[in-house]
Amino acid sequence: MQAFINSNHDYIIMIRKFVDRSSELNFLEDSYKKGGLQVIIIYGRRRVGKTELIKHFIEGKDNIYFLADQRGTEKNLERFTHAIQTRFSLPPLKAESFEAVFKIIADRAPQMVMVIDEFSYLIEEDPALASVFQLIIDEVLKETDAFLVLCGSSISMMEKGVLSYKSPLYGRRTGQIKLKPIEFRDLREFFPDYSIDQLIEAYAVLGGVPAYLNLFDPRRDFFENIQSTFFVREHLFYQEPEIILREELREPRVYLNLLEAMARGKTRLTDIANAAGIDAKDASSYVRRLIELDLVGREYPITEKKPKSKRTRYYIKDNFFTFWFRFVLGNRELIERGQSELLLDEVKKDFSRYVSWIFERVCMDFLWAMQPFPIDKIGRWWYKGEEIDLVALNDRAKEILFAECKWQAKEVDERIVENLKEKSKLVDWNRGKRREHFVVFSRSGFTESCLDHCKEKGVETFDLRDMERIFNLKR
């Protein structure tokens, strides 16, 4: 087990395991083997595992790793200069410019891996540094085999200050990685003794950010974990979403209210705006900003070829944020008064209903993994008062799959199957030409009569044991 301190917030994070990032590591290794100057941009939300990915990549390679901070150009240049002086055993150097320091590196180690972590801090404090690094890439490093990695946690700053067309660094990168949270199937690495339903519950609360997963103790009761993390004022979880929003956005109060409205079930823009206490005409720009930060998703009925804005739904993409905004933000008074037991009771009462929506996402991942036919896209479908949990399509073959996802304590009976079939008739997609498939997912299994009915009607049934098998999650 390894511990390190995040200098930005002074939290101690215990890292138990580096979860497989084979695709990203393979890309970095392949780029490294190409030779010539390589400039790789790595970015993604805080704690998603960027630094761990970089450390695994540079292990065993001649490298310089520098972590920038928010104290401005002068202090960072001074620290960077001292690091290079130490690395090459040079006499004391005067911190003149980043360009001068990179010339020293290029002269002494033209094949070195150079990492500037939290590069977004540098250009946020001094936007002119983007032009400085353009010069470094174009003039100082151009004839070398250097491998330069610029990494940042501010998604907006990295996309606008580094990747956008208007940035001086535009066109200089040879590759980029936007590091995403890990997938559900990787949670077994963190919780080797959890049952499949416990894994789904953990995913519903923590999402796929490795640093958050590492802070749940797999030896403790699940709800004890919630109480000792989310409901403790001193814990990282207690303020984490608010801190992230304050670092990325102006008017964090507005965004807090918008996200709380979504976490409590509001999906239409007008309803979200009303619940957040802002004008609907202003809400779209705020929500668009949350979409840019990959915190909020936008969806339409999956069968629509030309989505209509009036049928748009919005939702929080990150399960950790969803849980926090649903159960923590509005209940801080209870936590501050030390009444976390009362709050935990409320969570337990509502938890099954909360997990049921996340279960649909897990079922979606299951269908992608299983591929009952070559699937082009999967999503939800709704029209007026009717909804279908999941619909999967293959446009070319005109195949469609309808799925019901039941996270409930009782077995599924044939009424649910027949209801799904009735709702499928409302879906106006290649009617009369399509090949239909029906699937029902159940947490608690199926009645014997339901299994017989499904076999007769050609409906596939999957329970949690099937999910263990497809996701390769068996203990």
Secondary structure, DSSP 8 states (H G I E B T S, - for coil): -EEEEETTTTEEEEE------HHHHHHHHHHHHH-S-EEEEEE-STTSSHHHHHHHHHTTS-EEEEE--SS-HHHHHHHHHHHHHHHTT-S------HHHHHHHHHHH-TT-EEEEETHHHHHHH-TTHHHHHHHIIIIISTTS--EEEEEES-HHHHIIIIISTTSTTTTT-SEEEE-----GGGGGGT-TT--HHHHHHHHHHHTT-HHHHTTS-TTS-HHHHHHHHTT-TTSHHHHHHHHHHHHH-S-HHHHHHHHHHHHTT--SHHHHHHHHTS-HHHHHHHHHHHHHTTSEEEE--TT-SS--GGG-EEEES-HHHHHIIIIIGGGHHHHHTT-HHHHHHHHHHHHHHHHHHHHHHHHHHHHHHH-SS--SEEEEEEETTEEEEEEEEETTTTEEEEEEEE--SS-B-HHHHHHHHHHHTT--SSTTT-EEEEEEEESS-B-HHHHHHHHHHT-EEE-HHHHHHHHT---
